[in-house]
Amino acid sequence: MSVDSAVSVTRDKLSQDWLDWDVSKGDLDAINREVANLTPAERNEFIGKLSNDDIKNWTQEIDGTMGSLSAGERGELFNRLAEGLDGPQTTRFVEAFDGSSGGLEAFADAIASHGGSDAKTAFIAAVKGDINSEYKATQGTWGNSETEAAGKVLASLANDPQAFQQAVGSLSKEQLQDVMNVAMGRKYIVDFSGRTAGTTQYDPSVLTGILNAAQGADLPTRTAVFEAAMPQLQTMQGDNVGLLGAEPYVDGVAQAMGKVLSRDEAVEAGLLKIPEAPAGVSMDANIADTHKHEFPNPGDMVWFKEQVQGGGPWDYKTQGAQYENYGNFHFGVVAAAMDIPEQVGLRGAGWVQIDSNTTQDGWGKPYDLGDSSYGDDPRDQAQIKAGYDYYNSGMWRVWAD
């Protein structure tokens, strides 16, 4: 079977006129048989000899209303094509593709599982102009098929660090962020009864796949991927409740991030700022202890007060002035872990400052409205806020002490 014969059959089966006005399922099956009889290299040549209009027409009919291929037949066809396509022909096929969104995702699956690295990087470059992570209220999902497809193909480059770097480098910072956002696999489910605000399901398998693929890349690429994953971790940290929330997945994402960058690398990149801690202090252990006593149990609040009060085991400022920033930062972290609202934590720190007669004029009062230090040293308040931000970002999950 020659390539020219396959091209001729394809064009004949896709042709339409007043006597033959539709492409039938039989026509599509005939084209499939032609493709199946070609070698991978011949399939690349075959696509190269089809015009852009041929590809556009073919992909329309594959998902057509009158005689489309089944999902399995479509997947088998795309797998065969992906085995042979090089970068240029992958680009042409994607740019001329005019099938359904499901068809594009199926082609992405084929490229991810059967394509070479050149085809994968070409696929990502071809769809990047359409990448976005906008929320679609009618479907309860984020992004579009191009963005979802780009994430799948990017994750498939785990065994080729150079190609992974090339693919990431072809995306802008915003495009990479959009890909990571959609790769989180969120889906909002409306409660039509009106009794709840609804729930959000997660499937971050593509997100963790991208993070795993990044492990072998160079430092700039790893840093870019890690930074792009940080907002997703924060989203999951904030929705870490119940079976339909992010609870089953958030630690897996955090641990995958911890294999992309070390804590020192994240600090060096300016992505993480934690004040110097006294020797032997374990933030992980203290957060874990706090989780055992989470608010609102009154007895647990007594326990918490005993830990953080002046002279208590978590009053790290007593170990030296150089640990004052850490003491306030740590208070913000464990207060957030205790589910104490940030405003309560900040005002509580002000009450302690006033009660100890160490407040100053201009530092405000705990009952102030608007911008205030509530009686506390503004520098201490800044560290407490940073501690709350650190906990709420989920970054405390990423590395073990």
Secondary structure by P-SEA (a helix, b strand, c coil): ccaaaaaaaaaaaaccccccccccaaaaaaaaaaaaaccaaaaaaaaaaccaaaaaaaaaaaccccccccaaaaaaaaaaaaacccaaaaaaaaaaccccaaaaaaaaaaaaccccaaaaaaaaaaacccccccccccccccccaaaaaaaaaaaaccccaaaaaaaaaaccaaaaaaaaaaacbbbbbbcccccccbbbbbbaaaaaaaaaaaccccaaaaaaaaaaaaaaaaaaaaaccccccccccaaaaaaaaaaaccaaaaaaacccccccccccccaaaaaaaaaacccccaaaaaaaaaacccccccccccccccaaaaaaaaaaaaaaaacccaaaaaaaaaaaaaaacccccccccccccccccccccaaaaaaaaaaaaaaaacccccccc
